[in-house]
């Protein structure tokens, strides 16, 4: 606010900013002791303060497939966000003389208050005036971002009060100053990658809008694009209308026409996750800056990195808002997929992010990175599955009244230990009497899981020749053939092959010549190979107790559900045909993509949701036109779902485009999006899912 006449100075009073509390670090507490800091009430006030940034930082446990583990997760936020970049944006008009004097004297406290928590902090000093009468609306950089305290001292000493003369009312042009800082100020306020930029706005007045050609909307986009938070320090002077004012401070002859829209600072501060300190006395500005920088709103989010497909991790809530230095509490659920490989060790890294935006907000803030805010999860999947025993029924003829000797083969396969030697009773090579005998085979894996299978061995009585017949007539041939079918994978996707495995067995007692007939659901674009053996042109010869495996592969281009059927036939005729036919259910799934909203502005994200995708697969999201921000591929969850936000860069092109989801060996999915400069109603898009 410009200053036209002298004003009597009232006695200093305590600063009037809300939600004040004592910072956790002793050094900061000493800085604020004189002001009588009062603890604030927050959602995390009852949470114990952990020693480490993440507690527990390591989770290592054994779980059964399909089981879940609940973990109480605590994340202790730093008093000052990591790698801070603090830019002082100070009103350079006549009413700010006392406030600037206080900033000059309190600069060491400001620097120490931040560096005691984050030694790598950088600072810059900038100023602003009024677009009426001041070149470039009075914006200037007194000291660019630096760690040089002497340079910062010179920059603060260079702050003046000679700007802002000539306009009709109290409104200045700090909106332009914020835009210039976010744009880099000619290379002088370029923020480090993954840093935590904070602009400290010190003023007693509202701003013109547009300000030096920059609207409040463009300024918000610019700040969000650089993840800049705004700390508004509203100085209480007789000539200012306040950061959220309407251009009227109640002084005759000094009134904006038309009036300034109220709430400018609050709108920007809320959009950037910052904080406003209202009613600060001019001689307590430096103290307010320290208090504000060490008590910033902090949003704690998370992202999952390098998670094995059989492991899912969720946090409730996904993000939590606290004040810097407080502890964010989450309920973490770690779940092992039912089909996770048993005996394997599954890992996942949870990276906690400071300063992220919630999934449903209109901006994405690139979170400040800190390697200390990580959790390593290691889950050993218990071996709970018993070995699979394979033992086929047999049919034999007795050589005499005592029965016959039968030699047979049984196998045992364990998902973790591999092939095992089963123990069977009666053993192979035993004498089996006439009639039916149940054979039982067992195998135990290293984890103590025991698998069992049984089969029925039937011995036919010896054929007695009719009286007076010599020699006896030949025994008619006989073979008991059976078929089973399994599909791999059990659930497939459009464009990906599914293989049928047909197992043909012959219980005997004679060798069989077997043919296989199969049927699959018909659909447009289906590609189906022929069975690799046991065809009508080339039947299979299966001895008693033998088995043959036949494969066949199909690929579908449309989603469907149906049945694969297999029928075994051949010679000699099978008197027991109940097991000559087998079926298996077939399900072909088509992944679906959903994008919301369909109309966005540059600087805003779209939310992408995928369903019915192959679990564990990697998905790459790409814009068809415009720029795609660098990001790691997403991994599909065990339920076939994923969700992500894809940003339209602030300076990206407008117009129609498509967002594509690319997965190996799957058809690319696309959804249309319209990028506009101003809000529009979404048209009737015709997209495919």
C-alpha positions in Angstrom: 0.0 0.0 0.0 1.4 3.4 -1.0 1.9 5.9 1.9 0.7 9.6 1.5 0.8 10.9 5.1 2.3 10.1 8.4 0.3 8.1 10.9 0.4 7.8 14.6 1.8 4.4 15.7 0.0 2.4 18.3 1.7 0.4 20.9 2.7 -3.0 19.6 0.4 -5.9 20.4 0.7 -9.7 20.2 0.5 -10.9 16.6 -2.9 -12.3 15.6 -2.4 -15.4 13.5 -4.5 -18.5 14.0 -3.5 -22.1 14.9 -0.1 -21.2 16.3 1.9 -23.9 18.1 5.4 -24.4 19.4 7.7 -26.1 16.9 9.2 -29.4 17.9 12.8 -28.4 17.6 14.3 -26.6 20.6 16.0 -24.0 18.5 12.7 -22.9 16.9 11.0 -23.0 20.3 13.6 -20.5 21.6 12.9 -18.3 18.7 9.2 -18.2 19.4 9.3 -18.3 23.2 8.9 -14.6 23.5 5.6 -14.6 21.5 4.0 -17.2 23.8 3.2 -19.9 21.2 0.0 -21.8 21.9 -0.4 -25.4 20.7 -2.9 -25.9 17.9 -5.6 -28.5 17.7 -5.1 -30.9 14.9 -6.3 -34.3 13.8 -2.9 -35.8 14.7 -2.5 -34.3 18.2 -3.1 -37.6 19.9 -0.6 -39.5 17.8 2.6 -40.3 19.6 5.7 -38.7 18.1 8.0 -41.4 16.6 11.7 -41.2 16.6 12.2 -42.3 13.0 10.5 -40.6 10.0 8.5 -43.8 9.2 7.5 -46.3 11.9 7.8 -49.2 11.3 10.2 -48.6 8.5 10.6 -52.3 7.8 7.8 -54.9 7.8 9.0 -58.5 7.5 6.6 -61.4 8.1 5.3 -64.7 6.8 1.7 -64.9 5.6 -0.5 -67.5 4.0 -1.8 -67.0 0.4 -4.9 -64.8 0.6 -4.1 -63.5 4.1 -3.7 -59.9 5.2 -1.7 -58.0 7.7 -2.8 -54.8 9.5 0.0 -52.3 10.4 -0.4 -49.0 12.3 1.8 -46.7 10.3 3.2 -43.4 11.6 5.0 -40.8 9.4 6.7 -38.0 11.3 6.8 -35.0 9.0 9.8 -32.6 9.3 9.3 -29.2 10.9 10.3 -27.7 7.6 9.6 -29.5 4.3 12.7 -31.2 2.8 15.0 -29.2 0.4 13.2 -25.8 1.0 13.4 -23.0 -1.5 12.1 -19.9 0.4 11.4 -16.7 -1.7 10.5 -13.6 0.2 8.1 -11.5 -1.8 7.9 -8.2 0.1 5.5 -5.2 -0.6 7.7 -2.3 -1.6 5.2 0.5 -1.1 5.2 3.3 1.5 3.0 1.7 4.1 5.5 -1.2 4.6 8.5 0.7 6.0 8.2 -0.6 9.5 7.5 -4.1 8.4 10.6 -4.1 6.1 12.7 -2.8 9.0 11.5 -5.7 11.1 12.4 -8.2 8.2 15.9 -6.7 8.0 16.5 -7.1 11.7 14.9 -10.6 11.8 16.5 -12.1 8.7 19.1 -14.1 10.8 16.2 -15.6 12.8 14.3 -16.5 9.6 17.4 -18.2 8.1 18.3 -20.0 11.3 14.7 -21.1 11.9 14.6 -22.9 8.6 18.2 -24.2 8.4 18.0 -25.7 11.9 15.6 -28.1 10.4 16.8 -28.3 6.8 20.5 -27.2 6.4 20.3 -27.3 2.5 17.7 -24.5 2.5 18.0 -21.7 -0.1 16.5 -18.2 0.1 15.7 -15.4 -2.3 14.5 -11.8 -1.8 12.0 -10.2 -4.2 9.8 -7.1 -4.2 6.7 -5.8 -6.0 4.8 -2.5 -6.5 1.9 -1.4 -8.6 1.2 -1.8 -12.3 0.1 1.8 -12.3 3.3 3.8 -12.4 5.9 1.1 -11.7 7.9 -0.6 -14.5 7.0 -4.3 -14.6 4.5 -3.6 -11.8 7.5 -3.0 -9.6 8.6 -6.6 -9.5 12.3 -7.1 -8.9 14.7 -9.7 -7.6 17.0 -8.3 -4.9 18.8 -11.6 -4.3 18.3 -14.7 -6.4 18.0 -18.2 -4.7 21.2 -18.8 -2.8 22.8 -20.1 0.4 24.9 -17.0 0.8 23.7 -15.2 3.9 25.7 -12.1 3.1 23.9 -11.8 -0.3 20.6 -12.3 1.4 21.4 -9.5 3.9 22.3 -7.2 1.0 19.0 -8.1 -0.7 16.9 -7.3 2.3 18.8 -4.1 2.9 18.0 -3.2 -0.7 14.2 -3.4 -0.1 12.6 0.0 -0.4 9.3 1.7 0.0 9.4 3.9 -3.1 6.9 1.8 -5.2 3.2 2.0 -5.8 2.5 5.7 -6.1 -0.1 6.8 -8.6 -3.0 4.4 -8.5 -6.5 5.1 -7.1 -6.7 2.6 -4.3 -4.8 0.3 -2.0 -4.5 -2.8 -4.4 -1.0 -3.7 -5.5 0.4 -6.3 -7.9 1.6 -9.3 -5.9 -0.3 -11.7 -8.3 2.2 -10.6 -10.9 5.0 -11.2 -8.4 3.9 -14.7 -7.7 3.6 -15.5 -11.4 7.1 -14.1 -12.1 8.6 -16.2 -9.3 6.9 -19.4 -10.5 8.1 -18.6 -14.1 11.7 -18.5 -12.8 12.2 -14.7 -12.8 14.6 -14.8 -15.6 16.5 -17.7 -14.1 16.8 -16.2 -10.6 14.1 -18.3 -8.9 14.6 -21.6 -10.6 13.8 -24.3 -8.1 15.7 -27.5 -7.6 14.2 -30.7 -8.7 12.1 -32.4 -6.0 12.5 -29.3 -3.8 9.8 -27.7 -1.5 9.3 -24.1 -2.8 7.5 -21.6 -0.6 6.8 -18.0 -1.5 6.4 -15.8 1.6 4.1 -13.0 0.5 4.4 -10.0 2.9 1.9 -7.2 2.2 -1.0 -5.2 3.7 -3.1 -5.0 0.5 -5.0 -6.9 -2.1 -3.8 -7.3 -5.7 -5.0 -6.2 -9.1 -6.4 -9.0 -11.3 -5.2 -9.3 -13.9 -1.9 -8.2 -12.6 0.6 -6.9 -15.2 -1.3 -9.1 -17.7 -1.4 -12.3 -15.5 -4.7 -13.5 -14.2 -5.2 -15.2 -10.9 -6.1 -18.5 -12.7 -2.8 -18.5 -14.7 -0.9 -17.7 -11.6 -2.4 -20.6 -9.7 -1.6 -22.9 -12.6 2.0 -21.6 -12.6 2.4 -22.1 -8.9 0.9 -25.6 -8.9 3.1 -26.5 -11.9 6.2 -25.8 -9.8 4.6 -27.2 -6.6 4.9 -23.8 -4.9 3.1 -23.2 -1.6 2.2 -19.6 -0.7 2.6 -18.4 2.9 0.6 -15.1 3.2 1.8 -12.7 5.9 -0.9 -10.1 6.1 0.6 -6.9 7.7 -1.9 -4.8 9.7 -1.4 -1.2 8.7 -3.9 1.8 8.6 -3.5 2.1 4.8 -4.0 -1.5 3.7 -7.2 -3.3 2.8 -5.7 -6.7 3.7 -4.6 -9.6 1.4 -8.2 -10.6 0.9 -9.5 -7.0 0.6 -11.8 -5.4 -2.0 -9.6 -2.4 -2.7 -11.2 -0.1 -0.1 -9.3 0.6 3.1 -11.8 3.2 4.3 -9.6 6.2 3.3 -11.4 8.9 1.3 -10.2 9.3 -2.2 -8.4 5.9 -2.2 -10.7 3.3 -3.5 -10.4 0.8 -6.4 -13.0 1.2 -9.1 -14.3 -1.3 -9.9 -13.8 -3.0 -6.5 -11.2 -5.7 -6.2 -12.7 -9.2 -5.8 -12.4 -10.3 -2.2 -10.6 -13.5 -1.2 -7.7 -13.5 -3.7 -5.0 -14.5 -1.2 -7.1 -17.2 0.4 -8.0 -18.6 -3.0 -4.3 -18.9 -4.0 -3.2 -20.2 -0.6 -5.8 -22.9 -0.5 -5.0 -23.9 -4.1 -1.3 -24.3 -3.3 -1.6 -25.9 0.1 -0.2 -22.9 1.9 -1.2 -20.8 4.9 -2.3 -17.3 5.7 -1.2 -15.4 8.9 -3.6 -12.5 9.3 -3.4 -9.2 11.3 0.4 -9.2 11.9 1.9 -6.1 13.5 4.6 -4.5 11.4 7.2 -5.0 14.1 6.5 -8.8 14.3 6.7 -9.8 10.7 10.0 -11.7 10.9 8.7 -13.7 13.8 5.5 -14.5 11.9 7.6 -15.6 8.9 9.5 -18.1 11.1 6.3 -19.3 12.7 4.6 -19.8 9.3 7.6 -21.6 7.7 7.8 -24.0 10.6 4.0 -24.7 10.8 3.1 -25.2 7.1 0.1 -27.4 6.2 1.6 -30.7 5.0 -0.2 -33.3 3.0 1.3 -36.7 3.4 0.6 -39.1 0.6 2.3 -42.2 -0.7 3.2 -44.2 -3.8 4.1 -47.8 -4.3 7.4 -48.8 -5.9 8.7 -52.1 -7.3 5.8 -54.1 -5.7 5.7 -57.8 -6.7 2.4 -58.7 -8.4 1.3 -61.1 -5.6 1.4 -58.3 -3.0 -1.0 -55.4 -2.5 -0.6 -52.5 -0.1 -3.3 -50.0 0.8 -3.3 -47.1 3.3 -6.4 -45.6 5.0 -6.7 -42.8 4.4 -4.6 -42.5 1.2 -3.5 -39.0 2.3 -3.5 -37.1 5.5 -3.2 -33.4 6.3 -1.1 -32.3 9.3 1.0 -29.3 10.3 4.7 -29.7 9.5 6.5 -31.4 12.4 3.4 -33.4 13.4 2.9 -37.2 12.9 0.5 -38.6 10.3 -1.2 -41.9 11.2 -2.3 -44.4 8.7 -3.9 -47.9 8.8 -1.9 -50.0 6.4 -3.2 -53.3 5.0 -0.7 -55.7 3.3 -2.5 -58.5 1.4 -1.0 -61.6 -0.3 -2.9 -62.7 -3.4 -4.5 -66.1 -3.1 -2.5 -67.3 -6.1 0.8 -65.9 -4.9 3.7 -68.2 -5.4 4.1 -70.2 -2.2 7.6 -70.2 -0.6 8.5 -67.0 -2.4 9.4 -63.7 -0.7 7.4 -60.8 -2.1 8.6 -57.2 -1.6 7.2 -53.7 -2.0 8.5 -50.2 -1.2 6.2 -47.6 0.1 7.5 -44.1 -0.5 5.8 -41.4 1.6 5.4 -38.1 -0.2 5.2 -34.7 1.5 3.1 -32.0 -0.2 1.1 -34.2 -2.6 -2.4 -33.3 -3.7 -5.3 -35.5 -2.9 -6.5 -37.8 -5.8 -9.7 -35.7 -6.3 -8.1 -32.3 -6.4 -7.7 -30.3 -9.6 -3.9 -30.1 -9.4 -1.0 -32.5 -8.9 1.9 -31.3 -6.8 5.2 -33.0 -7.4 5.9 -34.3 -4.0 9.1 -33.5 -2.2 11.4 -36.5 -2.2 13.2 -37.7 0.9 14.9 -41.1 1.0 14.2 -41.3 4.7 10.5 -41.5 4.1 10.4 -45.0 2.9 9.0 -48.3 4.2 10.4 -51.7 3.0 7.9 -54.6 3.0 9.1 -58.2 2.8 6.5 -61.0 3.0 7.4 -64.7 2.8 4.4 -66.6 1.4 3.8 -69.7 3.5 3.8 -73.1 1.7 0.3 -74.3 2.5 -0.4 -76.4 -0.6 0.0 -80.2 -0.5 1.8 -82.0 -3.3 -0.4 -83.1 -6.2 -0.4 -86.9 -6.6 -1.3 -88.4 -10.0 -2.5 -92.0 -10.0 -4.7 -93.5 -12.7 -7.3 -96.3 -12.3 -6.3 -99.6 -13.8 -8.1 -102.6 -15.3 -6.4 -106.0 -15.7 -7.2 -109.7 -16.3 -6.2 -112.3 -13.8 -3.9 -115.0 -15.1 -5.4 -117.5 -12.6 -7.6 -117.6 -9.5 -4.9 -115.8 -7.4 -5.1 -112.6 -9.5 -2.3 -110.8 -11.4 0.7 -108.6 -10.8 0.3 -105.0 -11.8 3.1 -102.6 -12.3 2.0 -98.9 -12.3 3.5 -95.4 -12.1 2.4 -92.7 -9.6 3.9 -89.1 -9.6 4.0 -86.3 -7.0 4.6 -82.7 -7.8 4.9 -79.9 -5.3 4.5 -76.2 -6.2 7.6 -75.3 -4.2 9.7 -78.4 -3.9 9.0 -79.8 -7.4 8.9 -83.6 -8.1 8.7 -85.8 -5.1 8.7 -89.6 -4.7 5.3 -90.8 -3.5 4.7 -93.8 -1.2 2.0 -96.2 -2.4 0.1 -99.1 -0.9 -0.1 -101.7 -2.4 3.2 -100.9 -4.1 3.8 -101.2 -7.8 4.5 -104.8 -8.8 2.2 -106.3 -6.1 -0.1 -109.2 -6.7 -3.7 -107.8 -7.0 -6.5 -110.3 -6.3 -9.5 -110.7 -8.5 -12.0 -107.9 -7.8 -11.4 -104.2 -6.8 -8.5 -102.9 -4.8 -8.0 -99.3 -3.7 -4.4 -98.0 -4.1 -3.4 -95.1 -2.0 -0.4 -92.9 -2.7 1.0 -90.1 -0.4 3.8 -87.5 -0.5 4.9 -84.9 2.0 6.7 -81.7 1.1 9.4 -79.9 3.1 6.7 -77.7 4.8 4.9 -80.8 6.1 2.0 -80.6 3.7 0.8 -84.1 2.7 -1.0 -84.9 -0.5 -3.0 -88.1 -1.1 -4.6 -89.7 -4.2 -6.4 -93.0 -4.6 -7.2 -95.2 -7.6 -9.2 -98.3 -8.1 -7.5 -101.3 -9.6 -9.9 -103.9 -10.9 -8.8 -107.4 -11.8 -11.2 -109.4 -14.0 -11.5 -113.1 -13.3 -9.8 -115.5 -15.6 -11.9 -116.4 -18.6 -13.0 -120.1 -18.3 -13.6 -121.8 -21.7 -17.1 -123.3 -22.3 -17.3 -127.1 -21.5 -15.8 -129.2 -24.3 -14.0 -126.2 -25.9 -10.4 -126.7 -26.7 -8.6 -124.5 -27.1 -10.5 -121.6 -25.3 -11.8 -118.8 -27.5 -9.7 -115.6 -27.7 -10.5 -112.9 -25.1 -12.2 -109.9 -26.8 -10.0 -106.8 -26.6 -11.0 -104.1 -24.1 -9.8 -100.6 -23.1 -11.1 -98.1 -20.6 -10.2 -94.7 -22.0 -10.7 -91.4 -20.2 -10.0 -87.7 -21.0 -9.6 -84.6 -18.8 -9.1 -80.9 -19.9 -7.5 -77.9 -18.3 -7.0 -74.4 -19.7 -3.9 -72.2 -19.1 -4.3 -69.5 -18.1 -7.6 -70.1 -16.5 -8.7 -66.6 -17.4 -7.3 -65.0 -20.6 -7.6 -61.6 -22.3 -8.5 -60.5 -25.8 -5.5 -60.8 -28.1 -3.7 -63.2 -25.8 -3.7 -67.0 -26.4 -5.2 -69.7 -24.1 -3.8 -73.2 -24.3 -6.0 -76.3 -23.7 -4.2 -79.3 -22.2 -6.1 -82.6 -22.8 -4.9 -85.6 -20.8 -5.8 -89.0 -22.3 -5.5 -92.1 -20.2 -6.0 -95.9 -20.8 -6.8 -98.0 -17.7 -6.5 -101.1 -19.9 -6.4 -104.0 -20.0 -5.4 -103.7 -23.7 -3.7 -101.1 -25.8 -6.0 -98.5 -27.3 -5.9 -96.4 -30.5 -7.4 -93.1 -29.4 -8.7 -90.1 -31.3 -9.6 -86.7 -29.8 -12.4 -84.4 -30.9 -12.6 -80.8 -29.5 -15.0 -77.9 -29.7 -14.5 -74.2 -28.7 -16.9 -71.3 -28.5 -17.1 -69.6 -31.9 -16.6 -65.8 -32.2 -15.5 -63.4 -34.9 -11.7 -63.2 -35.3 -11.1 -66.4 -33.4 -7.7 -68.1 -34.2 -7.7 -71.8 -33.3 -4.8 -74.3 -33.9 -5.4 -78.0 -34.4 -4.6 -80.6 -31.7 -1.0 -81.5 -32.0 -1.7 -85.3 -31.9 -4.3 -88.0 -31.5 -6.2 -86.8 -34.6 -8.5 -88.9 -36.8 -5.7 -89.1 -39.4 -3.1 -90.1 -36.8 -4.6 -91.8 -33.7 -2.5 -92.2 -30.6 -1.5 -95.7 -29.3 -1.9 -95.7 -25.5 -0.8 -98.9 -23.6 -2.5 -100.0 -20.4 -1.7 -97.6 -17.6 -0.3 -95.0 -20.1 -1.3 -91.4 -20.7 -0.9 -88.9 -23.5 -1.1 -85.1 -23.3 -2.5 -83.2 -26.3 -2.4 -79.3 -26.6 -4.4 -76.8 -28.6 -4.3 -73.0 -28.6 -7.0 -70.4 -29.3 -6.9 -66.6 -29.4 -10.0 -64.4 -29.2 -10.5 -60.7 -30.1 -13.8 -60.2 -28.1 -14.8 -60.9 -24.5 -16.8 -64.0 -24.0 -17.7 -66.9 -21.7 -18.1 -70.4 -22.9 -17.1 -74.0 -22.6 -14.3 -76.1 -24.2 -15.3 -79.7 -24.7 -13.2 -82.7 -25.5 -14.3 -86.3 -26.5 -12.1 -89.3 -26.6 -12.9 -92.3 -28.9 -11.2 -95.1 -30.7 -10.6 -98.9 -30.7 -11.2 -101.2 -29.1 -14.7 -100.0 -28.1 -14.9 -98.6 -24.5 -17.7 -100.2 -22.6 -17.6 -97.4 -19.9 -18.0 -94.1 -21.8 -18.9 -91.8 -18.8 -15.4 -90.5 -18.6 -14.8 -90.2 -22.4 -16.0 -86.6 -22.4 -14.7 -83.6 -20.4 -15.3 -79.8 -20.3 -13.6 -76.7 -18.9 -15.1 -73.2 -18.6 -13.5 -70.5 -20.8 -13.5 -66.8 -19.9 -12.0 -64.2 -22.2 -11.9 -60.7 -20.6 -11.5 -57.4 -22.4 -9.7 -54.7 -20.4 -11.6 -51.4 -19.9 -10.3 -47.9 -19.5 -12.1 -44.9 -17.9 -10.9 -41.3 -18.0 -12.4 -38.5 -16.0 -12.9 -35.6 -16.6 -13.1 -35.6 -20.4 -12.5 -31.8 -20.5 -9.5 -30.3 -18.8 -7.4 -27.2 -18.8 -3.6 -27.1 -19.1 -2.1 -27.7 -15.6 -4.9 -30.0 -14.6 -4.8 -33.9 -14.4 -7.2 -36.5 -15.6 -7.9 -39.6 -13.4 -7.4 -42.9 -15.3 -9.0 -46.1 -14.0 -8.4 -49.5 -15.5 -10.4 -52.6 -14.8 -10.1 -56.3 -16.0 -6.4 -55.9 -16.8 -4.0 -58.7 -16.3 -2.8 -58.7 -12.6 0.8 -57.8 -12.2 1.3 -56.4 -15.7 2.9 -53.0 -16.3 0.8 -50.3 -17.9 2.2 -47.3 -19.7 0.0 -44.2 -20.1 0.7 -41.9 -23.1 -0.9 -38.9 -24.6 -1.4 -39.2 -28.4 -0.5 -35.5 -28.8 1.1 -33.0 -26.5 3.7 -33.9 -23.9 3.7 -36.9 -21.6 5.4 -36.2 -18.3 8.0 -38.8 -17.4 6.7 -41.4 -15.1 7.3 -45.1 -14.3 4.9 -47.7 -15.7 2.0 -48.6 -13.4 1.6 -52.2 -12.1 -1.9 -53.7 -12.2 -3.2 -54.9 -8.9 -4.1 -58.4 -8.0 -7.8 -57.5 -8.7 -7.0 -56.4 -12.3 -7.4 -52.7 -11.4 -5.2 -49.6 -11.4 -5.8 -45.9 -10.9 -3.5 -43.0 -11.7 -3.5 -39.3 -12.5 -2.0 -38.1 -15.8 -1.1 -34.4 -16.0 -1.8 -32.1 -18.9 1.3 -29.8 -18.6 0.5 -26.1 -18.0 2.1 -25.0 -21.3 0.9 -27.9 -23.3 -1.2 -27.6 -26.5 -5.0 -27.4 -26.4 -7.5 -29.4 -28.5 -8.6 -33.0 -28.8 -6.3 -35.8 -27.9 -6.4 -39.4 -26.7 -4.9 -41.1 -23.7 -3.6 -44.6 -24.4 -2.9 -47.5 -22.1 -0.2 -49.8 -23.4 0.3 -53.3 -22.1 2.5 -55.9 -23.6 0.6 -58.4 -25.9 -2.6 -56.5 -25.5 -4.4 -54.2 -27.9 -3.9 -50.6 -27.0 -6.8 -48.9 -25.3 -7.6 -45.3 -25.9 -10.0 -42.7 -24.5 -10.6 -39.1 -25.8 -9.9 -36.0 -23.8 -10.4 -32.3 -24.8 -7.9 -29.8 -23.5 -9.3 -26.2 -23.4 -8.2 -22.9 -22.1 -11.7 -22.2 -20.5 -14.3 -24.5 -19.0 -16.6 -26.2 -21.4 -19.3 -28.8 -21.1 -18.0 -32.2 -22.3 -19.2 -33.2 -25.7 -20.7 -36.6 -26.5 -17.5 -38.5 -26.9 -17.6 -41.9 -28.6 -14.9 -43.9 -27.0 -14.1 -47.6 -26.6 -13.5 -49.3 -23.3 
